[in-house]
Amino acid sequence: MIRKHPQTRGITFTHSSKEAMVKTLINVIHNKRIKMPLHERLINQLRVFQKIEKTTTTSYSAPEGEHDDYVMALALAVSAALTTPATKPTIEFGWGWESRLSFNYSVSK
């Protein structure tokens, strides 16, 4: 794949990279800078996705028994769109999801 697409770069999901991608996604959603598909699984995963604060760490994930694949795929796509210099991404606000989702995060870049 790299031979065919030399601009391709891999990403390793670490605690800090996942946290950074999720914080970016939260900012983009809060600032209404994204147009998301009306996809039932994605919306359901966004609804249950949670911030878990422990004494020394903060993490983000789905509750036990739930999945966060779609949320993380969206976070990865947003991160790539915002950091890829070869493109000028347009992330647009879409349908009225803001009344259906509630994020209780205060995130600053």
Backbone torsions as a table, in degrees:
resi	resn	phi	psi	omega
1	MET	NA	-38.8	-179.2
2	ILE	-66.1	-33.9	176.6
3	ARG	-64.0	-40.2	-179.9
4	LYS	-73.7	-35.5	-177.1
5	HIS	-130.3	80.2	-175.0
6	PRO	-62.5	-19.9	178.9
7	GLN	-77.7	-6.1	-179.5
8	THR	-68.1	136.6	175.7
9	ARG	-132.5	144.3	179.3
10	GLY	-85.0	163.1	175.7
11	ILE	-137.5	136.9	176.5
12	THR	-103.8	124.8	177.8
13	PHE	-78.4	112.8	174.0
14	THR	-117.7	172.3	177.8
15	HIS	-56.3	-47.3	-176.2
16	SER	-71.9	-36.6	179.2
17	SER	-69.2	-38.6	178.1
18	LYS	-64.9	-44.0	179.4
19	GLU	-61.4	-43.3	179.8
20	ALA	-63.2	-43.1	179.5
21	MET	-64.9	-41.4	-179.7
22	VAL	-66.4	-43.0	178.0
23	LYS	-61.6	-39.9	176.8
24	THR	-63.7	-44.8	178.5
25	LEU	-60.2	-44.1	179.3
26	ILE	-60.9	-43.8	177.9
27	ASN	-61.1	-44.5	-178.5
28	VAL	-63.8	-40.6	178.5
29	ILE	-67.5	-48.4	-178.9
30	HIS	-61.2	-36.1	-178.9
31	ASN	-88.3	7.0	177.0
32	LYS	54.1	46.1	-179.0
33	ARG	-108.6	23.6	-176.4
34	ILE	-140.5	143.6	174.5
35	LYS	-112.9	110.4	-176.6
36	MET	-104.3	149.3	176.4
37	PRO	-69.8	149.2	175.7
38	LEU	-81.4	80.3	-174.9
39	HIS	-116.4	118.7	-172.2
40	GLU	-56.8	-45.6	-179.3
41	ARG	-64.8	-42.0	177.9
42	LEU	-60.7	-48.5	-178.9
43	ILE	-61.6	-43.8	178.7
44	ASN	-62.7	-41.1	178.7
45	GLN	-67.1	-37.9	176.9
46	LEU	-64.1	-36.9	-179.4
47	ARG	-64.1	-36.6	-175.4
48	VAL	-98.9	-9.7	-179.6
49	PHE	-58.4	137.1	-172.2
50	GLN	-136.2	156.0	173.5
51	LYS	-97.4	127.3	-178.6
52	ILE	-115.0	114.5	-179.5
53	GLU	-105.9	124.4	174.5
54	LYS	-113.6	179.6	-175.5
55	THR	-53.8	-45.9	-175.1
56	THR	-115.6	-6.4	-176.4
57	THR	-136.8	157.6	172.4
58	THR	-126.6	136.1	177.3
59	SER	-138.7	166.7	-179.6
60	TYR	-129.5	133.2	178.0
61	SER	-170.8	173.8	173.6
62	ALA	-80.3	154.3	175.5
63	PRO	-62.7	161.3	179.4
64	GLU	-54.8	133.4	-179.7
65	GLY	88.4	-7.0	178.8
66	GLU	-108.3	173.7	-179.0
67	HIS	-121.8	154.8	175.3
68	ASP	-130.1	21.4	-177.7
69	ASP	-58.5	-46.0	-177.7
70	TYR	-68.6	-39.2	178.1
71	VAL	-61.6	-46.9	-178.3
72	MET	-69.3	-33.5	175.5
73	ALA	-63.9	-41.2	177.9
74	LEU	-66.4	-42.5	178.2
75	ALA	-61.5	-41.5	178.5
76	LEU	-65.1	-42.7	179.4
77	ALA	-64.2	-43.0	178.7
78	VAL	-64.3	-44.2	178.9
79	SER	-60.0	-45.2	179.0
80	ALA	-63.8	-42.5	-178.8
81	ALA	-63.9	-35.0	-177.3
82	LEU	-84.9	-16.2	-176.7
83	THR	-113.5	-1.9	-179.6
84	THR	-86.6	112.2	-175.9
85	PRO	-71.2	-21.1	-175.9
86	ALA	-73.7	-14.0	-178.4
87	THR	-126.0	158.5	171.9
88	LYS	-113.4	94.0	-174.8
89	PRO	-68.7	146.0	172.8
90	THR	-115.6	110.7	177.2
91	ILE	-110.1	114.3	-173.3
92	GLU	-111.2	151.8	174.1
93	PHE	-73.7	134.6	-176.2
94	GLY	-107.5	-133.6	-176.2
95	TRP	-68.0	172.3	-172.2
96	GLY	-78.5	59.5	-179.2
97	TRP	-77.8	-17.5	-172.8
98	GLU	-60.6	-26.4	178.5
99	SER	-81.4	-13.2	-178.2
100	ARG	-98.0	-18.0	-178.3
101	LEU	-115.0	142.8	174.5
102	SER	-130.3	121.4	175.7
103	PHE	-112.3	126.6	179.8
104	ASN	-104.6	46.6	-177.4
105	TYR	-115.7	141.4	172.3
106	SER	-111.7	105.3	-173.6
107	VAL	-121.0	135.8	174.8
108	SER	-126.4	148.4	-178.4
109	LYS	-85.5	NA	NA
